[in-house]
Structures are given as structure tokens and as C-alpha cells.
């Protein structure tokens, strides 16, 4: 028993209007009838397949066209700071490589966590990025009783950009010219000398507190708001000593305005090779910070890979080498995005006992 559509096609093939007479006559009637009855089923199946393809076609992911608008790069320090210098160099390279606009936005405060919270609450689309430091992930959350954010969970660390080697420097009027003489002078005069830092809980603060603890020294801490503001007092002799970054240490040590006693890393610096590591006098002392590249959590994997690959390529360019020299910082090894959570876990474990031993807090 044929259906209506089958009868229609059968009648179609039986008419000379719907089918060539010569072709119709060349096909046996039984085969012609069978063909007429099968074709509707074939057309129907093809129609269903077309409908299925149409309804299941994926909607284009916005990340597949990334980047197609302005990228905001948030810096957790004031303009002119070491991280700001790094951010502007990175922004310039992004603009050149990707032909897209990049805006640097400085949001200093709360030991870098003010900026971290802004980034964490932003859309995870790759258009709000961030330059955190070791303070953001491993120091501030352990120094504050209520940090208000868990960076390890609410941010995605994309890459490690550079390593910060800090230099213990003194004013030329200080009665010491090397680490051994400095240790002797401070021990003879407990509580007499002061040191400046860029704020409570900063690497400059923690590095000195670790050294004080290891050597059993008594030195007064004077925190400043940012590294630049404390430099005037160090250069004038108002404070006796400070750990400062390479961008500040380099020109001042070379000019004789300050004396570099030692570097915080146990590996001798390529930027200031004449300044010996502190570990040559104080065995086991080996501390450094780092600058990173991050965004909100749950960013599209495709975008993460693009950003990670960009950093890998950037770190092999003359522009990166020039930025390191200008910022007075050390190169960082490339770490894959997939390995970043393990890196952060190791950093948190490394800093926990040091922070506890220092007794430093930030609230």
C-alpha cells in the first residue's frame, strides 16, 4: 500500500511532463515503479540530515577571534615603579605583535590585592590582564588576617615574566664597606640603625626580617609607600640601609651614591656582577621575588595558550633583554600554563615559614 507522497512520485514518473519519454521507455516498468517509490524516502532522509546539521551547527566562540578589542593591563603599583616599567614594555610588545590597543591602568594599594580583586571580578575573556608579583600570590594572603581574595583560586597565573633580585645597600657614611663589616657594626649597636622598605609585608621588608632573624640583629623598620618614596631618605642618610631593586640600585651604586653590600639571590647577578651574593657571607640566604602575567580564573584555554605563547616568544627578543636591563631585573625561565598551579603551591610553601619567622603582618 503506497503513501500519498509515493503515489505522487509514481505518477510523476509515469507522465511525459515529469520524465523524458525516451528515458522512461528505456527503464523496465517494475524498476521504474521501484525507483519512484524509493526516491521520496531518499529526499526525506536528505532533508532530515540538512535540518540536523543546521540545528547542531556550533555558535562561534568569542575567544576564537581574540583579540578584537582593547586589552586593559592592570598594574598593582604606582606609575614609574619597577612593575609599571615592565607593564609598559609588555603593552608595547602586545600592541606591535597583535595590532591591538593595550591600556595600562595603575591600581596601587592593599599590598597588590586591590588590583587583584578588580581583575578577579572582571570577565574572564582575556581583555583584563594583570601583572602580579610574589606578594600577590604568596605573601599578602599570608600576611593579612582578612585578605578578601584567594589569588590561587580567583586568578590564573599565565606566565612568569622576570625575577627580582634585591640589593642590600647602605649610605656611604655608614661605617662599613662589605657584609662582614656591616654585620659587626650592627651587632655592636643594637637598635641604633634603621632600614627602609616599600611597605609592611613587601619583599624589602620580609627579606630584611629574614636576614635579621638569621643573624640575630636589631634594626628599626621604617615602612614607606612604594620604593621610590623611601629612596630620598636613603640617599640623604635619613635611613641607614635598605633592600632595593636593580633599577634603583644600579645607577646609584655605580655613581657611588650608595654602597651595594650584597644581593638577595645566591646566584651572582649579571646586571651588577660586582655586588656579591649575601649568601657568600651568610650561608643559606637565597631569596628573590618575581613578576608575573595573570588574568581572572576560568579563562578560555585557547586565550591562555595564546598569551602564554606570546610571553615565550617575547622572552627570546632583544626587546625583552632591553626591558630587563632597564628594570634591573633578572630573566625568568618559561613555565607552561598547565604547570603554574604547582609553581604557586611551591611558592606558598616556600614563603610560609619565612613570613612566620619574620613576625610581619599587614592589616
ABEGO torsion letter per residue (X at the ends): XBBAAAAAAAAAAABAAABBAAAAAABBAAAAAAAAAAAAAAAAAAAAAAAAAAAABBBBBAAAAOBABBBBBBBABBBGBAAAAAAAAAAAAAAAAAGBBBBBBBBBEGGGAAAAAAAAABBBAGABBBBBBAAAAAAAAAABABAGBBAAAABBBABBABBBBBBBBBBAABBBABAAAAAAAAAABBGABBBBBAEBGBAAAAAAAAAAAAAGBBBBBBBBBEAAAAAAAAAAGABABBBBBAAAAAAAAAAGABBBABBABABBBAABAABBBAAAABBGBBBBBBBBBBBBBGBBAAAAAAAAAAAAAAAABAAAAAAAAAAGBBBBBBBBAAAAAAAAAAAAAAAAAAAAAAGBBBX
